[in-house]
């Protein structure tokens, strides 16, 4: 045990002294991954990466700003439906294009506007009231998706979404294979991680942490905390929408389930299991929860009960999640 701790500590010291080495190694392994595993594990990895991005977007609100939202699935579902409505071959959809240079900007605009509208009302409340208002908006959009079947496809969702493409003029690349979708999602996750890392380590990010710790003190110092929380909500909504759009592009359907409150809860479980307030925590959490769901469901149809038990154990014995356990191991070694 002592030898393992010593090796762990040595590795941590090395990576701390060379901070670019570990991300480079992880990226290399991620690039090699689809060439050495079966199709099933590629599909599993795609879902993990998409939900990692979704959980990261929620982390900006919950982990960094201290805003507990149970309506985050609203943006996830809006992103999915926006991409589907633009590109789906169904008669009820526009069927314009599947080019990501068109669909993704549309997703960003729609989700940003939705986050502005929801945030303008929800951020005037606090605590449990904020949670309930965001939940109400999410459920309202879910109800709309079920009711307006001529636009959304109703309970069946909006199917017929073609695999995405990217290009200008005759230079077009189609993401037809599962491997190409994997690399597309990986690219979005890496780019999103880089942007969010820059945000949370900027003066803006430090202000968000200040709001989380003591909003009243920041207001007393002259900060307009409402604007900061609104900006965080918009950024989080955009990245959640991108994650939803990627899921629709991968599964070829936008479903009302994407808007349901359980999707928000699913992301929150990933966030708590991995560790909130860190950008790597949601990735660990998404991988852990998604793997548990897939492998437990093969043994029993009560996988949700088993996952709930795992969640309870994490809350009791590792309240800071996987990242908290890693930091605790470092302290034990010291």
C-alpha positions in Angstrom: 0.0 0.0 0.0 2.8 2.4 0.9 4.6 1.6 -2.4 1.4 2.4 -4.3 1.0 5.7 -2.5 4.6 6.6 -3.1 4.2 5.9 -6.8 1.0 7.9 -6.9 2.7 10.8 -5.2 5.6 10.7 -7.5 3.3 10.7 -10.5 1.3 13.6 -9.1 4.5 15.6 -8.5 5.8 14.9 -12.0 2.5 16.0 -13.6 2.3 19.0 -11.4 5.8 20.1 -12.6 4.9 19.4 -16.2 1.2 20.4 -16.4 0.9 19.8 -20.2 2.1 16.2 -20.1 -1.0 14.6 -18.6 -3.6 16.4 -20.9 -1.4 15.4 -23.9 -1.3 11.7 -22.8 -5.0 11.7 -22.2 -5.7 13.2 -25.6 -3.4 10.7 -27.3 -5.1 7.8 -25.6 -8.5 9.2 -26.6 -7.4 9.4 -30.2 -6.1 5.8 -30.2 -9.2 4.5 -28.4 -11.6 3.9 -31.3 -9.0 1.9 -33.2 -8.4 -0.7 -30.4 -11.9 -1.3 -29.1 -15.2 -2.8 -30.4 -18.1 -0.8 -31.8 -20.0 -1.1 -28.6 -17.3 0.6 -26.6 -17.1 3.4 -29.2 -20.8 4.0 -28.8 -20.4 4.0 -25.0 -17.6 6.5 -25.2 -19.6 8.8 -27.4 -22.4 8.9 -24.9 -19.9 9.5 -22.0 -18.3 12.4 -23.9 -21.7 14.0 -24.6 -22.9 13.7 -21.1 -19.6 14.9 -19.7 -20.0 18.1 -21.7 -23.6 18.4 -20.4 -22.4 17.9 -16.8 -19.6 20.4 -17.3 -22.1 23.0 -18.4 -24.1 22.4 -15.2 -20.9 22.6 -13.2 -20.5 26.2 -14.2 -23.8 26.9 -12.5 -23.7 24.6 -9.5 -20.0 24.1 -8.8 -18.7 27.5 -9.6 -21.7 29.9 -9.1 -23.6 28.0 -6.5 -26.9 27.9 -8.5 -28.7 24.6 -8.2 -30.8 24.2 -11.4 -33.2 21.4 -12.0 -34.2 22.8 -15.4 -30.8 22.5 -17.2 -32.3 19.8 -19.4 -34.3 22.6 -21.1 -31.2 23.8 -22.9 -30.1 20.2 -23.6 -33.4 19.4 -25.2 -33.6 22.8 -27.0 -30.2 22.1 -28.6 -31.4 18.7 -29.7 -34.7 20.0 -31.2 -33.0 22.9 -32.9 -30.6 20.8 -34.7 -33.3 18.2 -35.5 -35.8 20.8 -36.8 -33.2 22.3 -39.1 -31.9 19.0 -40.5 -34.5 16.4 -40.1 -36.0 14.8 -43.2 -39.5 14.6 -41.6 -42.2 16.6 -43.3 -42.8 18.6 -40.1 -39.2 19.8 -40.0 -37.5 22.4 -42.2 -35.1 19.9 -43.7 -32.7 22.7 -44.6 -29.2 21.4 -44.0 -27.1 19.1 -41.8 -24.0 21.3 -42.1 -22.6 22.0 -38.6 -21.6 25.5 -39.8 -25.3 26.3 -40.0 -26.9 24.0 -37.3 -24.5 24.7 -34.4 -24.7 28.5 -34.7 -28.4 28.2 -34.7 -28.2 25.9 -31.6 -26.0 28.5 -29.8 -28.4 31.4 -30.6 -31.6 29.5 -29.6 -30.1 28.3 -26.3 -28.5 31.7 -25.5 -31.9 33.4 -26.0 -33.6 30.8 -23.9 -31.1 31.1 -21.1 -31.5 34.9 -21.2 -35.3 34.6 -20.9 -35.3 31.9 -18.2 -32.4 33.5 -16.3 -34.1 37.0 -16.3 -36.9 35.5 -14.3 -35.3 32.7 -12.4 -32.3 34.7 -11.1 -34.6 37.1 -9.3 -35.2 34.2 -6.9 -32.8 32.3 -4.7 -32.2 28.9 -3.2 -35.1 26.5 -3.4 -37.2 29.0 -5.3 -34.6 29.3 -8.0 -34.5 25.5 -8.2 -38.3 25.3 -8.5 -38.5 28.1 -11.2 -35.9 26.4 -13.4 -37.7 23.1 -12.9 -41.0 24.7 -13.9 -39.5 26.1 -17.1 -37.9 22.8 -18.0 -41.2 20.9 -17.5 -43.1 23.5 -19.4 -40.9 23.0 -22.4 -41.3 19.2 -22.0 -45.0 19.7 -22.1 -44.8 21.8 -25.2 -42.7 19.1 -26.9 -45.4 16.6 -26.1 -48.4 18.8 -27.0 -47.3 20.4 -30.3 -46.8 17.2 -32.2 -47.1 18.9 -35.6 -43.8 20.7 -34.9 -42.0 18.5 -32.4 -43.3 15.0 -33.3 -45.0 14.6 -29.9 -44.0 11.7 -27.8 -42.2 10.0 -30.7 -39.8 12.9 -30.9 -38.3 14.4 -34.1 -36.7 11.5 -35.9 -35.0 11.4 -39.3 -32.0 13.5 -38.3 -29.2 12.8 -40.7 -25.6 12.4 -39.6 -23.9 15.8 -39.6 -21.6 17.2 -42.1 -19.2 20.1 -42.3 -17.8 22.1 -45.2 -18.1 25.0 -47.5 -19.2 24.6 -51.1 -17.9 21.4 -52.7 -15.6 20.7 -49.8 -17.8 18.7 -47.5 -17.0 16.0 -45.0 -19.8 13.7 -43.8 -19.7 12.1 -40.4 -21.2 8.8 -41.5 -19.2 6.3 -39.5 -19.3 5.9 -35.7 -15.6 6.6 -35.5 -16.1 9.9 -37.2 -18.9 10.8 -34.8 -16.6 9.9 -31.9 -13.9 12.3 -33.1 -16.5 15.0 -33.7 -17.8 14.7 -30.1 -14.3 14.5 -28.7 -13.3 17.7 -30.6 -16.3 19.5 -29.2 -15.5 18.3 -25.6 -11.8 19.3 -25.8 -12.6 22.7 -27.2 -15.4 23.2 -24.7 -13.1 22.2 -21.8 -10.5 24.6 -23.0 -13.0 27.5 -23.2 -14.6 26.7 -19.8 -11.1 26.3 -18.2 -10.2 29.8 -19.5 -13.5 31.2 -18.1 -13.3 29.7 -14.6 -9.7 30.8 -14.2 -10.3 34.3 -15.4 -11.3 37.3 -13.2 -14.9 36.5 -14.3 -14.6 33.0 -13.0 -13.1 34.2 -9.7 -16.2 36.5 -9.3 -18.5 33.5 -9.9 -16.7 31.7 -7.0 -17.1 34.8 -4.9 -20.9 34.7 -5.6 -21.0 31.1 -4.6 -19.2 31.8 -1.3 -20.7 35.1 -0.3 -22.9 37.0 -2.8 -23.9 39.7 -0.2 -20.3 40.7 0.3 -19.7 41.1 -3.4 -22.8 43.2 -3.8 -21.5 45.4 -0.9 -18.3 45.8 -2.8 -20.2 47.2 -5.8 -20.5 44.1 -8.0 -23.6 43.6 -10.1 -24.0 39.9 -9.2 -27.2 39.6 -11.3 -25.2 40.3 -14.5 -22.5 37.8 -13.6 -25.1 35.1 -12.8 -26.9 35.9 -16.0 -23.7 35.6 -18.0 -22.9 32.2 -16.4 -26.4 31.0 -17.1 -26.1 31.9 -20.8 -22.7 30.2 -21.1 -23.9 27.1 -19.3 -27.1 27.0 -21.5 -25.0 27.3 -24.7 -22.8 24.3 -23.8 -25.7 22.3 -22.6 -27.4 23.0 -26.0 -24.3 21.9 -27.9 -24.3 18.6 -25.9 -28.0 18.0 -26.7 -27.4 18.8 -30.4 -24.5 16.3 -30.5 -26.8 13.6 -28.9 -29.5 14.3 -31.5 -26.9 14.1 -34.3 -25.6 10.8 -33.0 -28.9 9.1 -32.2 -30.7 10.7 -35.3 -33.6 11.8 -33.1 -34.6 14.6 -30.7 -36.7 13.1 -27.9 -39.0 14.8 -25.3 -37.0 12.9 -22.7 -34.1 15.2 -23.4 -36.2 18.0 -21.8 -37.5 16.0 -18.9 -36.4 16.9 -15.3 -34.8 13.5 -14.9 -32.2 14.4 -17.5 -31.2 17.3 -15.3 -31.1 15.0 -12.3 -28.9 12.6 -14.3 -26.4 15.3 -15.0 -26.5 16.4 -11.4 -25.7 12.8 -10.2 -22.7 12.7 -12.6 -21.5 16.1 -11.3 -21.8 15.0 -7.6 -20.2 11.6 -8.2 -17.3 13.2 -10.1 -16.9 16.3 -7.9 -18.4 19.7 -8.5 -16.3 22.8 -8.7 -13.8 21.1 -11.0 -14.0 20.6 -14.8 -12.4 17.2 -14.7 -14.9 16.0 -12.1 -17.9 15.9 -14.5 -15.9 13.8 -16.9 -15.1 11.3 -14.2 -18.7 11.4 -13.1 -20.1 10.9 -16.6 -17.8 7.9 -17.2 -18.6 6.3 -13.9 -22.4 6.8 -14.0 -22.7 5.8 -17.7 -20.5 2.7 -17.2 -22.4 1.7 -14.1 -25.7 2.1 -15.9 -24.7 0.0 -18.9 -23.1 -2.8 -17.0 -25.6 -3.0 -14.1 -28.5 -3.0 -16.6 -27.1 -6.1 -18.2 -27.4 -7.9 -14.8 -30.7 -6.5 -13.6 -33.6 -4.4 -14.8 -33.4 -2.5 -11.5 -30.3 -0.6 -12.5 -31.9 2.7 -11.3 -32.2 1.4 -7.8 -28.6 0.2 -7.8 -27.4 3.5 -9.2 -29.4 5.3 -6.5 -27.5 3.2 -3.8 -24.2 4.1 -5.4 -25.2 7.8 -5.3 -26.1 7.5 -1.6 -22.8 5.9 -0.8 -20.9 8.6 -2.6 -22.8 11.4 -0.8 -22.1 9.7 2.6 -18.5 8.6 2.2 -17.2 10.9 -0.6 -19.2 14.1 -0.4 -16.7 15.8 -2.8 -16.9 13.0 -5.3 -14.0 11.3 -7.1 -12.0 14.4 -7.2 -12.3 14.7 -3.5 -11.0 11.2 -3.0 -8.0 12.0 -5.2 -7.2 15.1 -3.1 -7.7 13.1 0.1 -5.2 10.5 -1.2 -2.7 13.3 -1.8 -3.1 14.6 1.8 -2.7 11.1 3.3 0.6 10.8 1.4 1.8 14.1 2.6 
